[in-house]
Amino acid sequence: MLFLGVSLRLCVFTVGFDTAMKPAWLARLSPAWRARMVRLGFNFHPAFRGTGGRVVHVARDLRHIRVCLPLNWKTRNIVGSLYGGSLFAITDGAHPMMLMAALGDSVIVWDKAASIRYRKPGYTTLYADFVIDETEVAFIRACLAENPELERTYTVELKDAHGTVHTVVERTVYIADKNHYRKKTGGDKNEDNQKAAPGAVDRRAGHR
């Protein structure tokens, strides 16, 4: 088990954090290895690691990701509860990653907008679950068949071990046919980084 863990870490560092998360590269791996690489890709990426959160579970079909945010000296604010910035930041990236894996290379996915509502302070580890089911994937494909771009809004609840909701985050994701997006923007030099959707039409389609 120790050897497997070391081998996975070496693989992530060898291919690079970003490459390890790209759908085209992940498609070459078995489901079990895909899940492991996504988990390590998140946990060893400097930007995500800096949030204080850790990915603790990735489903083999990449349709469910669970992130935890422990309370420690790196995530504690001046009043002793979980820092709001960390609560917000750990929700970044999971939905685009799962959608890119589900929809394939012919589609562009970017985070577009997000909002956060604090319900009660967190004084213990909180957990966030991200789920993209087959119904959602089929709906997106059907929408793209009629219109080359759309937006989807997902709600993420950060809960403690007892299921109490402490924070609610809404994240809006922009999804577009890659050819349409390239024509619209005059080419996408950073399509693999996929972090924003400049000029996208604001059509929020709520998904709860």
C-alpha positions as CSV (number, residue, x, y, z in Angstrom):
1,M,0.0,0.0,0.0
2,L,2.9,2.4,0.8
3,F,4.5,1.6,-2.5
4,L,1.2,2.2,-4.4
5,G,0.9,5.6,-2.6
6,V,4.4,6.6,-3.5
7,S,4.0,5.5,-7.1
8,L,0.8,7.5,-7.5
9,R,2.5,10.6,-6.1
10,L,5.4,10.2,-8.4
11,C,3.0,9.8,-11.3
12,V,1.2,13.0,-10.5
13,F,4.5,15.0,-10.2
14,T,5.8,13.4,-13.4
15,V,2.9,14.2,-15.7
16,G,2.1,17.5,-13.9
17,F,-0.8,18.6,-11.7
18,D,-2.9,19.9,-14.6
19,T,-2.2,17.1,-17.0
20,A,-3.2,14.5,-14.4
21,M,-6.7,16.1,-14.3
22,K,-7.3,16.4,-18.0
23,P,-10.1,14.1,-19.3
24,A,-8.1,13.0,-22.4
25,W,-5.3,11.7,-20.1
26,L,-7.6,10.2,-17.5
27,A,-9.5,8.3,-20.3
28,R,-6.4,6.2,-20.8
29,L,-6.6,4.9,-17.2
30,S,-8.8,2.2,-15.5
31,P,-11.7,3.6,-13.5
32,A,-9.9,2.9,-10.2
33,W,-6.7,4.7,-11.3
34,R,-8.8,7.6,-12.7
35,A,-10.4,8.2,-9.3
36,R,-7.0,8.0,-7.6
37,M,-5.4,10.4,-10.0
38,V,-8.2,13.0,-9.6
39,R,-7.9,12.8,-5.8
40,L,-4.2,13.3,-5.8
41,G,-4.4,15.9,-8.6
42,F,-6.6,18.0,-6.4
43,N,-4.7,17.3,-3.1
44,F,-1.2,18.0,-4.5
45,H,-2.2,21.0,-6.7
46,P,-0.7,24.1,-4.9
47,A,-3.8,26.2,-5.4
48,F,-6.2,23.7,-4.0
49,R,-3.8,22.6,-1.3
50,G,-3.6,26.2,-0.1
51,T,-7.3,26.2,0.7
52,G,-6.8,23.8,3.6
53,G,-9.3,21.4,2.2
54,R,-8.6,17.8,1.0
55,V,-10.4,15.5,-1.4
56,V,-11.2,12.4,0.6
57,H,-13.3,10.5,-2.0
58,V,-13.7,10.3,-5.7
59,A,-16.1,7.8,-7.3
60,R,-14.7,5.5,-10.0
61,D,-17.1,7.0,-12.5
62,L,-16.0,10.5,-11.5
63,R,-19.6,11.5,-10.7
64,H,-19.1,12.1,-7.0
65,I,-16.3,14.0,-5.2
66,R,-16.2,14.6,-1.4
67,V,-14.1,17.3,0.1
68,C,-13.4,17.9,3.8
69,L,-12.2,21.0,5.5
70,P,-10.6,20.3,8.9
71,L,-10.4,23.0,11.6
72,N,-6.7,23.6,12.3
73,W,-4.2,26.5,12.5
74,K,-4.3,26.9,8.7
75,T,-8.1,27.2,8.4
76,R,-9.0,28.9,11.7
77,N,-10.0,32.5,11.8
78,I,-9.5,35.1,14.6
79,V,-12.6,33.9,16.5
80,G,-11.7,30.2,16.3
81,S,-14.1,29.0,13.7
82,L,-13.4,27.9,10.1
83,Y,-12.2,30.7,7.9
84,G,-14.8,31.9,5.4
85,G,-12.4,32.1,2.5
86,S,-11.5,28.4,3.0
87,L,-15.1,27.4,3.1
88,F,-15.7,29.2,-0.2
89,A,-12.4,28.0,-1.9
90,I,-12.8,24.3,-1.3
91,T,-15.9,24.3,-3.6
92,D,-13.9,25.5,-6.6
93,G,-13.1,23.2,-9.4
94,A,-15.0,20.0,-8.6
95,H,-18.0,20.6,-10.9
96,P,-16.0,21.6,-14.0
97,M,-13.7,18.7,-13.5
98,M,-16.6,16.2,-13.3
99,L,-18.4,17.8,-16.2
100,M,-15.3,17.8,-18.4
101,A,-14.8,14.1,-17.7
102,A,-18.5,13.3,-18.4
103,L,-18.9,15.4,-21.5
104,G,-15.6,14.8,-23.3
105,D,-13.1,16.9,-25.2
106,S,-15.7,18.4,-27.6
107,V,-17.1,20.6,-24.8
108,I,-15.6,23.6,-22.9
109,V,-16.4,24.0,-19.2
110,W,-15.6,27.1,-17.1
111,D,-16.6,28.3,-13.6
112,K,-18.7,31.5,-14.2
113,A,-20.0,32.8,-10.9
114,A,-20.4,31.8,-7.3
115,S,-22.0,33.0,-4.1
116,I,-21.9,31.9,-0.4
117,R,-24.2,32.0,2.5
118,Y,-23.0,31.4,6.1
119,R,-25.6,29.7,8.3
120,K,-23.5,29.0,11.4
121,P,-19.9,29.0,12.4
122,G,-17.9,25.8,11.9
123,Y,-15.9,24.6,14.9
124,T,-15.1,21.1,13.5
125,T,-14.4,19.4,10.2
126,L,-17.0,20.1,7.5
127,Y,-17.7,18.1,4.4
128,A,-18.9,19.1,0.9
129,D,-20.3,16.6,-1.6
130,F,-20.3,17.2,-5.4
131,V,-22.5,15.0,-7.5
132,I,-23.2,15.0,-11.3
133,D,-25.7,12.2,-12.1
134,E,-26.5,10.7,-15.5
135,T,-29.8,12.6,-15.7
136,E,-27.9,15.9,-15.4
137,V,-25.3,14.8,-18.1
138,A,-28.2,13.7,-20.4
139,F,-29.9,17.0,-19.9
140,I,-26.8,19.0,-20.7
141,R,-26.2,17.0,-23.9
142,A,-29.8,17.6,-25.0
143,C,-29.4,21.3,-24.4
144,L,-26.2,21.5,-26.3
145,A,-27.8,19.7,-29.2
146,E,-30.3,22.6,-29.5
147,N,-28.1,25.5,-28.3
148,P,-24.3,25.5,-28.4
149,E,-23.9,27.1,-24.9
150,L,-25.7,27.1,-21.5
151,E,-25.2,27.6,-17.8
152,R,-26.0,25.4,-14.9
153,T,-26.1,26.4,-11.2
154,Y,-25.3,23.8,-8.5
155,T,-25.8,24.1,-4.8
156,V,-23.2,22.7,-2.4
157,E,-23.9,22.3,1.3
158,L,-21.0,22.2,3.8
159,K,-22.0,19.9,6.6
160,D,-20.5,18.6,9.8
161,A,-20.3,14.9,10.7
162,H,-23.9,15.0,12.1
163,G,-25.3,16.4,8.9
164,T,-25.8,20.0,10.1
165,V,-25.5,22.5,7.3
166,H,-23.1,25.3,8.2
167,T,-22.5,26.9,4.8
168,V,-24.3,26.9,1.4
169,V,-22.5,27.8,-1.8
170,E,-24.0,28.2,-5.2
171,R,-21.7,27.8,-8.2
172,T,-22.7,28.7,-11.8
173,V,-20.8,26.8,-14.6
174,Y,-20.7,27.8,-18.2
175,I,-20.7,24.9,-20.8
176,A,-20.3,25.3,-24.5
177,D,-19.5,23.3,-27.7
178,K,-15.8,23.8,-28.2
179,N,-16.1,24.8,-31.9
180,H,-18.8,27.4,-31.0
181,Y,-16.7,28.8,-28.2
182,R,-13.6,29.1,-30.4
183,K,-15.6,31.0,-33.0
184,K,-17.2,33.2,-30.3
185,T,-13.9,34.1,-28.6
186,G,-11.6,34.1,-31.6
187,G,-9.7,31.0,-30.2
188,D,-9.1,29.8,-26.7
189,K,-5.5,29.9,-25.7
190,N,-6.2,28.6,-22.2
191,E,-9.0,26.1,-22.9
192,D,-7.4,23.4,-20.7
193,N,-7.3,25.7,-17.7
194,Q,-11.0,26.7,-18.1
195,K,-11.6,29.2,-15.4
196,A,-14.0,31.9,-16.8
197,A,-16.3,32.5,-19.6
198,P,-15.7,36.0,-21.1
199,G,-18.8,37.4,-22.8
200,A,-21.0,34.4,-22.0
201,V,-24.7,35.2,-22.0
202,D,-26.2,35.3,-18.5
203,R,-28.8,32.5,-18.6
204,R,-28.9,30.9,-15.2
205,A,-30.6,27.5,-15.3
206,G,-31.1,26.5,-11.7
207,H,-30.3,22.9,-10.7
208,R,-30.9,21.9,-7.1
